[in-house]
């Protein structure tokens, strides 16, 4: 299956203007398990959408954070994707996915 997973508010706390601190390690472990089982993991973010700075500014920052947090993934995208499952703090609530989904 292909999982598209939001970053801020989903795998890390969203604290005001501070981007993605601190990470939710238990959620990252669950996603890494899906990766290890052969599922496709795509991280998606709207970082830069409001400021207009967009992907060129936020990609290196975001890639570094994902690396520091130990995230396993296939793609990092800054736009919407076709997915089997989309986990985002604005749609399927992360709490529901991480607490109720058996992985």
C-alpha positions in Angstrom: 0.0 0.0 0.0 1.0 3.6 -0.5 0.8 5.8 2.6 0.9 9.6 2.4 1.7 11.1 5.7 1.7 14.8 6.8 4.6 16.0 8.8 3.7 18.9 11.1 1.0 18.0 13.7 1.2 14.3 12.6 4.8 13.0 13.2 6.0 16.0 15.2 4.5 18.7 17.3 3.6 21.9 15.6 4.6 24.7 18.0 3.7 28.1 16.7 6.3 29.3 14.1 8.8 26.6 15.1 8.7 23.9 12.4 8.3 20.4 13.6 9.6 20.1 17.1 9.6 17.8 18.9 9.0 14.6 16.9 6.6 11.9 18.0 9.0 9.0 18.1 6.3 6.3 18.6 4.5 7.4 15.5 7.8 7.5 13.5 8.5 3.9 14.7 5.1 2.8 13.5 5.6 4.4 10.0 9.1 2.9 9.8 7.6 -0.5 10.5 5.2 0.0 7.5 8.3 0.9 5.4 10.1 -2.2 6.6 7.1 -4.3 5.6 7.4 -3.1 2.0 4.8 -0.3 2.0 5.5 2.9 0.1 5.9 5.9 2.5 5.5 9.4 1.2 5.9 12.4 3.5 3.9 15.4 2.5 4.1 18.9 3.8 2.5 22.3 3.1 5.6 24.1 4.6 6.1 27.3 2.8 2.6 27.5 1.4 1.5 30.5 3.5 4.9 32.3 3.4 5.3 31.8 -0.3 8.9 30.6 0.2 7.9 27.1 -0.8 9.8 23.9 -1.5 13.2 25.4 -2.4 13.5 27.0 1.0 11.9 24.2 3.1 13.2 21.0 1.4 16.7 21.0 2.9 15.3 21.8 6.4 12.7 19.1 6.2 15.0 16.5 4.8 17.5 17.2 7.6 14.7 16.9 10.2 13.5 13.6 8.8 17.1 12.3 8.8 17.6 13.4 12.4 14.4 11.7 13.5 15.3 8.4 11.8 12.3 8.5 9.4 12.3 5.9 6.6 10.5 7.0 3.5 10.5 6.8 -0.3 9.6 10.4 -1.2 9.2 13.8 0.3 6.7 16.0 -1.4 5.3 19.4 -1.1 2.1 18.9 -3.0 -0.9 16.5 -2.9 -0.6 12.8 -3.8 -2.8 9.9 -4.9 -2.7 7.6 -1.9 -4.4 4.6 -0.5 -4.2 6.0 3.0 -3.6 9.7 3.9 -2.7 10.5 7.5 -2.9 14.2 8.3 -3.9 16.3 11.3 -6.4 18.0 9.1 -8.2 14.8 7.7 -7.8 11.4 9.3 -6.7 12.4 12.8 -3.3 11.0 13.6 -4.5 9.8 17.0 -7.1 7.6 15.3 -4.5 6.1 12.9 -1.7 5.6 15.4 -3.9 4.3 18.3 -6.4 2.2 16.3 -4.5 0.9 13.3 -2.9 -2.5 13.8 0.6 -2.5 12.4 
